[in-house]
């Protein structure tokens, strides 16, 4: 049986609306990748007193700019997803943002629009670290 993990992908585009729009674009693409078993927006539980407008029907809200992606727990799959995310940042309309991917064990990689060479080095180092555990 294939082991999977849920990686948290956080986008930052400087303001909530731009971040949300970028997250929706990326979410649609992640859902089409073979390496990603499931992709969804992160939902955060909210205490009744903190709900907007006192809405008691909605026990959670969507975390703007945060996606959860279920992927196979192999260095090859993770490397492919990270390469895809880095390339996604270099597309027109995406260049001013940043992406952070956090694994359940707390390991994190930040892709703040690096060059292709820098991105390759970052991803290779992250994958080497993942293989050590």
For each residue, the residues with C-beta under 8 A, 3 or more apart:
1:
2: 72 73
3: 72 73
4: 37 70 71 72 73
5: 70 71 73 103 104
6: 68 69 70 104
7: 68 69 70 71 78 81 101 102 103 104
8: 42 66 67 68 101 102
9: 26 30 66 67 68 69 85 99 100 101
10: 65 66 67 99 100 101 102
11: 19 22 23 26 65 66 67 97 98 99
12: 19 65 97 98 100
13: 18 19 21 22 65 96 97
14: 18 19 96 97
15: 18 19
16: 19 20 64 65
17: 20 21
18: 13 14 15 21 22 97
19: 11 12 13 14 15 16 22 23 64 65 97
20: 16 17 23 24 64 65
21: 13 17 18 24 25
22: 11 13 18 19 25 26 65 94 97
23: 11 19 20 26 27 41 64 65 66 67
24: 20 21 27 28
25: 21 22 28 29 94
26: 9 11 22 23 29 30 67 85 88
27: 23 24 30 31 39 40 41 67
28: 24 25 31 32
29: 25 26 32 33 88
30: 9 26 27 33 36 39 67 69
31: 27 28 36 39
32: 28 29
33: 29 30 36 81 84
34:
35: 71 72 77 80 81 84
36: 30 31 33 39 69 70 71 81
37: 4 70 71 72
38: 68 69 70
39: 27 30 31 36 67 68 69 70
40: 27 67 68
41: 23 27 62 63 66 67 68
42: 8 62 63 66 67 68
43: 60 61 62 63
44: 60 61 62 63
45: 59 60
46: 50 51 58 59 60 61
47: 50 51
48: 51 56
49:
50: 46 47
51: 46 47 48 54 55 56 58 61
52: 55 61
53:
54: 51
55: 51 52 58
56: 48 51
57:
58: 46 51 55 61
59: 45 46
60: 43 44 45 46
61: 43 44 46 51 52 58
62: 41 42 43 44
63: 41 42 43 44 66
64: 16 19 20 23
65: 10 11 12 13 16 19 20 22 23
66: 8 9 10 11 23 41 42 63
67: 8 9 10 11 23 26 27 30 39 40 41 42
68: 6 7 8 9 38 39 40 41 42
69: 6 7 9 30 36 38 39 81
70: 4 5 6 7 36 37 38 39
71: 4 5 7 35 36 37 77 78 81
72: 2 3 4 35 37 77
73: 2 3 4 5 77 78
74: 77 78
75: 78 79 127 130 131
76: 79 80
77: 35 71 72 73 74 80 81
78: 7 71 73 74 75 81 82 126 127 130
79: 75 76 82 83 123 124 127
80: 35 76 77 83 84
81: 7 33 35 36 69 71 77 78 84 85 101
82: 78 79 85 86 101 109 111 123 126 127
83: 79 80 86 87 119 123
84: 33 35 80 81 87 88
85: 9 26 81 82 88 89 99 101 111
86: 82 83 89 90 99 111 114 116 119 122 123
87: 83 84 90 91
88: 26 29 84 85 91 94 99
89: 85 86 94 95 97 98 99 111 113
90: 86 87 94 95 113 116
91: 87 88 94 95
92: 95
93:
94: 22 25 88 89 90 91 97
95: 89 90 91 92 113
96: 13 14 113
97: 11 12 13 14 18 19 22 89 94 113
98: 11 12 89 110 111 112 113
99: 9 10 11 85 86 88 89 110 111
100: 9 10 12 108 109 110 111
101: 7 8 9 10 81 82 85 108 109 111
102: 7 8 10 106 107 108
103: 5 7 106 107 108 130
104: 5 6 7
105: 133
106: 102 103
107: 102 103 126 129 130
108: 100 101 102 103
109: 82 100 101 122 123 126
110: 98 99 100
111: 82 85 86 89 98 99 100 101 114 119 122
112: 98
113: 89 90 95 96 97 98
114: 86 111 118 119 122
115: 118 119
116: 86 90 119 120
117: 120 121
118: 114 115 121 122
119: 83 86 111 114 115 116 122 123
120: 116 117 123 124
121: 117 118 124 125
122: 86 109 111 114 118 119 125 126
123: 79 82 83 86 109 119 120 126 127
124: 79 120 121 127 128
125: 121 122 128 129
126: 78 82 107 109 122 123 129 130
127: 75 78 79 82 123 124 130 131
128: 124 125 131 132
129: 107 125 126 132 133
130: 75 78 103 107 126 127 133
131: 75 127 128
132: 128 129
133: 105 129 130
